[in-house]
């Protein structure tokens, strides 16, 4: 990871594992309620038929992913 001297968001994506699909959905809702922006999902992604995730940005524009693998 790199940090911009001006503290602007960069192209890094920080990912976290979820325990199940419900946790992915719950975090997506929490992001919306907290002022973040869901940019994709929560849904199954074509990365794999078992890849259920949500991608989002915090209010500062930093990018994150929460993923649950069904297998």
Phi and psi in degrees as GROMACS dihedral restraints (atoms count N, CA, C in turn):
[ dihedral_restraints ]
;  ai    aj    ak    al  type     phi  dphi    fc
    3     4     5     6     1  -124.6    20    10
    4     5     6     7     1   154.9    20    10
    6     7     8     9     1  -119.6    20    10
    7     8     9    10     1   130.5    20    10
    9    10    11    12     1   -73.4    20    10
   10    11    12    13     1   135.1    20    10
   12    13    14    15     1   -57.7    20    10
   13    14    15    16     1   -25.2    20    10
   15    16    17    18     1   -92.2    20    10
   16    17    18    19     1     2.8    20    10
   18    19    20    21     1    60.9    20    10
   19    20    21    22     1    36.0    20    10
   21    22    23    24     1   -90.5    20    10
   22    23    24    25     1   149.9    20    10
   24    25    26    27     1   -64.0    20    10
   25    26    27    28     1   153.5    20    10
   27    28    29    30     1  -124.2    20    10
   28    29    30    31     1  -162.5    20    10
   30    31    32    33     1   -88.3    20    10
   31    32    33    34     1     7.4    20    10
   33    34    35    36     1   -66.8    20    10
   34    35    36    37     1   146.2    20    10
   36    37    38    39     1  -125.9    20    10
   37    38    39    40     1   121.0    20    10
   39    40    41    42     1  -100.8    20    10
   40    41    42    43     1   125.7    20    10
   42    43    44    45     1  -113.7    20    10
   43    44    45    46     1   149.6    20    10
   45    46    47    48     1  -135.3    20    10
   46    47    48    49     1   147.0    20    10
   48    49    50    51     1   -84.8    20    10
   49    50    51    52     1   141.9    20    10
   51    52    53    54     1  -106.4    20    10
   52    53    54    55     1   156.7    20    10
   54    55    56    57     1   -75.1    20    10
   55    56    57    58     1   -29.3    20    10
   57    58    59    60     1  -165.7    20    10
   58    59    60    61     1   176.0    20    10
   60    61    62    63     1   -62.0    20    10
   61    62    63    64     1   -36.0    20    10
   63    64    65    66     1   -61.7    20    10
   64    65    66    67     1   -36.4    20    10
   66    67    68    69     1   -68.0    20    10
   67    68    69    70     1   -38.8    20    10
   69    70    71    72     1   -59.9    20    10
   70    71    72    73     1   -47.8    20    10
   72    73    74    75     1   -62.3    20    10
   73    74    75    76     1   -42.3    20    10
   75    76    77    78     1   -63.3    20    10
   76    77    78    79     1   -43.1    20    10
   78    79    80    81     1   -67.7    20    10
   79    80    81    82     1   -37.5    20    10
   81    82    83    84     1   -59.6    20    10
   82    83    84    85     1   -42.8    20    10
   84    85    86    87     1   -65.1    20    10
   85    86    87    88     1   -42.7    20    10
   87    88    89    90     1   -60.9    20    10
   88    89    90    91     1   -40.3    20    10
   90    91    92    93     1   -59.3    20    10
   91    92    93    94     1   -48.6    20    10
   93    94    95    96     1   -59.6    20    10
   94    95    96    97     1   -44.6    20    10
   96    97    98    99     1   -69.4    20    10
   97    98    99   100     1   -23.2    20    10
   99   100   101   102     1   -96.3    20    10
  100   101   102   103     1     3.5    20    10
  102   103   104   105     1    94.2    20    10
  103   104   105   106     1     6.4    20    10
  105   106   107   108     1   -83.0    20    10
  106   107   108   109     1   177.5    20    10
  108   109   110   111     1  -125.8    20    10
  109   110   111   112     1   118.4    20    10
  111   112   113   114     1   -75.8    20    10
  112   113   114   115     1   123.1    20    10
  114   115   116   117     1   -99.3    20    10
  115   116   117   118     1   -20.2    20    10
  117   118   119   120     1  -164.8    20    10
  118   119   120   121     1   138.5    20    10
  120   121   122   123     1    87.0    20    10
  121   122   123   124     1  -167.3    20    10
  123   124   125   126     1   -71.1    20    10
  124   125   126   127     1   136.8    20    10
  126   127   128   129     1  -169.2    20    10
  127   128   129   130     1   172.7    20    10
  129   130   131   132     1   -76.9    20    10
  130   131   132   133     1   134.3    20    10
  132   133   134   135     1  -109.1    20    10
  133   134   135   136     1   151.7    20    10
  135   136   137   138     1   -71.9    20    10
  136   137   138   139     1     3.5    20    10
  138   139   140   141     1   -56.5    20    10
  139   140   141   142     1   -37.9    20    10
  141   142   143   144     1  -164.0    20    10
  142   143   144   145     1   151.1    20    10
  144   145   146   147     1   -68.4    20    10
  145   146   147   148     1    -4.7    20    10
  147   148   149   150     1  -115.1    20    10
  148   149   150   151     1    11.7    20    10
  150   151   152   153     1   -98.2    20    10
  151   152   153   154     1    98.1    20    10
  153   154   155   156     1  -105.8    20    10
  154   155   156   157     1   120.5    20    10
  156   157   158   159     1  -150.4    20    10
  157   158   159   160     1   166.5    20    10
  159   160   161   162     1  -132.0    20    10
  160   161   162   163     1   137.3    20    10
  162   163   164   165     1  -111.9    20    10
  163   164   165   166     1   139.3    20    10
  165   166   167   168     1  -155.1    20    10
  166   167   168   169     1   167.7    20    10
  168   169   170   171     1  -123.0    20    10
  169   170   171   172     1   142.5    20    10
  171   172   173   174     1   -77.2    20    10
  172   173   174   175     1   173.6    20    10
  174   175   176   177     1   -59.2    20    10
  175   176   177   178     1   -19.5    20    10
  177   178   179   180     1   -87.5    20    10
  178   179   180   181     1    -7.7    20    10
  180   181   182   183     1    97.1    20    10
  181   182   183   184     1     5.4    20    10
  183   184   185   186     1   -74.0    20    10
  184   185   186   187     1   140.9    20    10
  186   187   188   189     1   -98.6    20    10
  187   188   189   190     1   140.9    20    10
  189   190   191   192     1  -139.6    20    10
  190   191   192   193     1   161.6    20    10
  192   193   194   195     1  -139.7    20    10
  193   194   195   196     1   136.9    20    10
  195   196   197   198     1  -118.1    20    10
  196   197   198   199     1   125.0    20    10
  198   199   200   201     1  -131.5    20    10
  199   200   201   202     1   144.5    20    10
  201   202   203   204     1  -125.6    20    10
  202   203   204   205     1   126.1    20    10
  204   205   206   207     1   -95.7    20    10
  205   206   207   208     1   125.1    20    10
  207   208   209   210     1   -70.3    20    10
  208   209   210   211     1   -10.7    20    10
